[in-house]
Amino acid sequence: MFVGLGMAEIVSAIPTSGGPYFWAARLAPVKHAAFASWITGWFNLLGQVAVTTGISFGLAGLISTTATINTAYAPTAGKTIGIYAAILISHAMVNSFGVHILRFLNDSSIILHSLGVGSLAIAVLAKAPTHQNASFVFSTFYDGTGDPGWSMRASPAYVAACGVLMAQYTLTGFDASAHLSEETRNASWSAPMGVITSIGISAVFGFFLLLALLFSIQDFTNTVGTSYGQPVTQILVDIFGTNGAIVLMTLIMLFWLAATLSFLLAIPSLGSSVAFAAATSIATIGLYISYGIPILIGFIYPSSFKKGPFNLKMFSRPVALVAVLWISFITIIFCLPTTNPVTSQTLNYTVVAVGIIAIGALGSWFLSARKWFTGPIRQIETVQGDTVVNEVEFLGQEKI
């Protein structure tokens, strides 16, 4: 939420569809504007591509898992990557030749992500034969990172920090309000409120669904060691039976149909059991770094930050500091291994992908981009006599 508050204050002051890379250029000193924009843009691109990987690969895993219920189907890494490829092809086809149905898909997504998630949580609680007590839900610690687990090799705090990944991953994409700000009425207020409410609503719905599933676990040992490979699938089978679980898993798949293109990041899954976690780590780190750079620049150069209607006033800099520290923390923790022992199959290759982008962005800047990249362009209308003249301002160049 601190990251969201920091971003909301920036989008209120600079409501533009360019989002983080434009903010970085506007908030940084002119001589550093192009560089800040360049780095922010590359990390945002990494996050956007990896988010698609996580969503689409997660859907492929759900399809593969659902296919095992009451059938002889045996999922393999190769089959899952094949399903994943088919999903990406379907997305590419829709975006290339069926753009007119995107509005329908977007409207359906809103319904499924609100009424659908709420209905699923209520149905799970209502149908469960028995319920766990509050002590089990809120005080039971399960390592699940190997034998011995990281809670023994490091500490329970390390396992808990690694467990933040999925929650942090679901709370991404709230910069969408900024990207749509130029098409929004009263954007200086509506856009920041969109950022804050999207985080709040997602957190509430997600927490409600998580509690519903945890309270409805019938056999904990059987759930975490399920033959289906997905504990949620086992919970649904225990509650609704195999046929009911198939129906609900199909509905859950619909929640994931919101992606475009990314294939290379999932190729390592052919030899890795933690590929999905790595994809979500890459997405989360990439997006949050792109969110954090403008916040950090605004913190370092407050004189360049002309606040909009959404103004945190005396809390602005403390909120920005907490946001930057949190992003720094998750960037480190999400690169660390989550399974013990660490082998070629359980290696968290997040640091490799993030490192390639970091080195590539910095290297390309110093070798080439600094000579020609001028940063975002802002269109300005000025009046000369009775004529409106459009002027172009390069945010990364000194005014002459």
N, C-alpha and C positions, 0 to 999 in steps of 0.2 A: 504493500500500500504506500510506503514511503516513496518508492520508485514512481508509482502512479501519481502521487501528489506532486513530485518534482516535475514530471512530464506534463501534468495538467497546467501547472503554472507557466511552463514554457509555451505550450500550445495556445494558451490564452493570450500570450503576448505576441506569438508568431503563428497565427492560424493559417497554415499553408499545407497543400497536399504533398509537398516534398518531404515533410516529416523530419526525422532525426538528422539526415544529412544536410538539410537546409538549415535547421536550427544550429547545428555545429558551426556552419559558415557564418551565420548572423551573429552568434554570440562570441566567437573568437576574434582576436585582433585581426585586422585586415591582412597582415603579412602571414598569418597562420591559418586563415580561413579556408583556403583551398585544401591544405593538408588535412585539417580537421574533417572537412567534408569528405575527402577521399577515403580516409580510414573508416569513418562512420558508415559510409555507403557500402564498403566491402564487407564489414561485419554484419550489416543489416541484410545484405544479399546472402551471406552464409546462413544466417538464421532463417530467412524465408525459404531457401532451398531445403534446409534440414528439417524445418517444420513439415514441409510436404512429405519428406521421407518418413518422418515419425508417424504422421497421420495415415499415409497410404500403407506403410509397412505394418502398422498396428491393425489396420483393417484386414490386410492379408492374413495376419495371424489369427484374427477372430474368425475369418472364413474357414481357415484350415482347422481350427479347433472345433468349430461347429460341425464340420463335416465328419468328425470322428464319433459324434453322438449316435449310437445305435447303428453304426456302420463298421465295415472292416477297413475303412480308409486309415492309412498310416502316414501322418505328416512328416515330411523331411524338409531340410533346408532348401533343397533344389525345388521342391514343389511350391513351397511358400514364396520363393523369389519369382517363380513363374506366375503365381496368382498376383503378386505385387506388380509385375510387369504388365499384366492384363489390366489391372486397375489404372495404372498410369496411362496406358494407351486409351482407355475409355475417357479419362480426364482430358487428354490431348484432343480427342475427337470432339468432345463437347465444346472445348474452348476454341477449336478451329472451325467447326461447322455447325455448332448448335448453340451459339451465344444467346439466342433468343430465349432459351430455357433456363438460363442462369438466374433470371429474376425469380422464376418459380422455385428453383433449388434454394436460393437465398431465403425466400419467404418460408419454405418448408423447414429449413434449417433452424430458423428462429423458433418455430413451433416445437420442433423435436427437442431442441436444447433447453426449452423452458418447461412446457407442459409434459413433454416426453420423459425427461429426467425426473420431474416431480412425481409423475404417475408411476414410473418404474419403482421409485423408492417407496412409495405408499403401498404398491402391490406386493413388494418383497416383505415389508413389515406385516402386512395384513395376512398374507398366505403362509408365512413361516410357521411350522408346527410348534417350534419352541424358540425362545429367545435367550441370548446370553445376558448376563447381568452387567451392570455398569462397571463393576470391578474388572471383569474380563476385558471389556472394550477399552477402558482408559488406563489400566495399569499393567496389562500383560505385555511383556517385552519378548519379541521373537526376532532372533538374529537373521537367519536365512541367508547368510553370506558364505557358507561353507563350513567345513569341520577341520580344525577349529575356525570359528567365525571371527570376523574383524572386531567383535566386541571383546574377544579374548586377546587377540593379537594387538589391538589398539585400545579401544574403549567403546562402551555403549553410545557415547556422544558421537563418535565417528560414524557408527551405523545410522544413528538418528539423522545426522547431517546429510549422509548419502540418500536417506529416505525422503528428503525434502524434494528431490528431483522431480518426481511425477507431479507433485502439487505445484512446483514452480513452473513446470512445463505447461500445465493447463492455464496458468495465468500469464500467457504471452499474447501478443496480437492486439493489445489494447491501444496501440498506436493507430489502429484503424480509424478512430474518431478524428485523428489529425489528418489522415490522408483524405478524408471526406469533408474536411472543414471548409474548403472553398465552395462546396455545394450546399452548405448548411447556413440557415438563417441565424443571425446573432452568434456567429461562430466563436467569437472570443469568450463567450460563456457556455454555449451548447457543447462545443468540442471538449473542453476540460471536464465538464460534467459527464460527458460520454465516457471519458477515460476512467473516472472514478467509479461510476455506476457499473461499468462492465466488470471491473475488478471485484467490486462488492457483491454483485449478483452471482458471478461465477463462483466466488468463494463460498457463498451461502448454499447454492444448489449443490456444489461439489461436496461440501461438508455433510449436508443432509443425506446425500446418496451414500457416502462413505459410512456414515453411522448406520444407515439402514442395512447395508451389507454386513457390517461387523456384528451388529446385534442379531442378525439372522443366520449366522454360521451355525450349522447343526453339529458338525464334528470337525474340530479345528485341525487335528492331525491328518484326517482324510482330505481336508480342504487344501492345506499347504502342500501335501504330497500327492495331489490329484493326478490321475493318469491322463486327464485331458490337457494338462500343461497350463491351464488357466484357472486359478482359484475362483474367480468370479463365475466361470462356467459351472464349476462344481457346486457353488452355492445355489445357483439357479436350478440345477438338476435336482438337488436335495429338496428344494422348496416346491418347484412346479412340475417335477418329473421331466423325462427326456423330451417329450413332445413340446411341453410348455417352454422348456429351456431353449429349444431350437427357435421357437417363435420369438422369444425375447432377445436372443442373441442376434437374430435377423434385424430386429428393431434397433439394437445397439449399433449394428454395422452402419445403419443409416446415419447415426450421429457422426460417423467418421467421413462421410462423403463430402469433403470440402477441401480438395487439394488440386494441384496442377501438375507439376513435373519435377521428378528427381529420381534417378536410378543409381548413379555411381556410389552414393553414400551407403546403399544397402548391399552392394556386392560383397563386402566383408562378412555379411551374415552367413555366407556359404560355409564359413569356417569358424563362426563365432556364435556363442550362446548368449552374448550380451549386446547384440547388434542394435536391438530396439532401444535399449537404455543409452547406448552411445549416440544414436541418432537424435534422441530427445535431449541429451546433454549438449550436443553440438548446436541444436536449434536454440535451446535456452540461453547458452552462453553467447552465441552470435547476436541474438536479438537484444539481450540485456546489455551487452557491451555497447551496441548502437544506441540504446536508450540512455546509458550512463554517460557517454562522452559529452552530449550537450548539457546534461545536468552538471557534470564536473566543470565544464568550461564556464557555465553560468555562475558556479561557486567561486572559481578562481578569478573571473573578471566580472564582478557584480555591476561595475559601472556600465558595461555593455548590455546589461539585462534590463530593458525597460518593461516593467510589469504591465500585465493586462488586467481586466476586471477580476479574474481569479487570482488573488494575491494572498500569499501566506504570511506576508508582512514579517514580523520578527521571527517567525518559525521557518522562513524560507531557507536560510543557510543551514540550520541544524537538520532540516528534512533532507536537503541536498546531500549533506555529509553522510547521514545514515544510509541514504539510497546508494551512494557511491561505495561505501564500505560493504554494504550487503552484496552488491554486484561483484565486488572484488572477492568476497568470501565464496560465493557460489561458483565463480569462475575457477577458483582453485579446487574446491571440493568436488565439483562435477567432473574433473579430469582424473580423479583418483580411482583406483580399482574398487569394485563393489563385490567381488567374489574372490574367495580364497580356496585353493592356491591360485596365484596369478600364472596363467599359461598363455600360449598363443591363441587359445580359443576363448579365454575369459578376459583378455587384455582390453582395457578401456581405451579405444583408439581416438577418443575425443581430442586429446592433446595433439595428436598428429594432424587432424583436420583443422583445428583452430590454429595450430602453429603454421601450417601451410598458408592459410589466409593471412595471418599476421606477417610472416616473412615475405609472402608474395606482395602484399599491399605496400609494405615499407620499401621492399626492394624495387618494385616498379615505380614507386614515387621518386626515389632518389636517382634511379637510372633514367627515367623517361618522363613520367607524368608531371613532375614539377615544372617541366619546360613548356607544357601545353595545357594542362588542366587548370582552369581558372575558377572552378567552383560553380555553384548554382547561378542561374541567371534570373534576375527579377525584372519583370515587365513593369514599367512606370509610365503613367499617363501624365503629361504636363500640358498646360494650355499656353499657346503662343498666339496672342491676338484672339481671333475667333476660331482658331484651329486647335484640335486636340492632337497632340503629337505623342506617339509611342516611343519611349526610350528604353534601352536595355542597360541594366546595371549588372556588372559582374561582381559578385560579392567577394571574390578573392583577389580583386585588384584595387589598388589605390585610385581614388578619384583624381582626375586631372583638371 
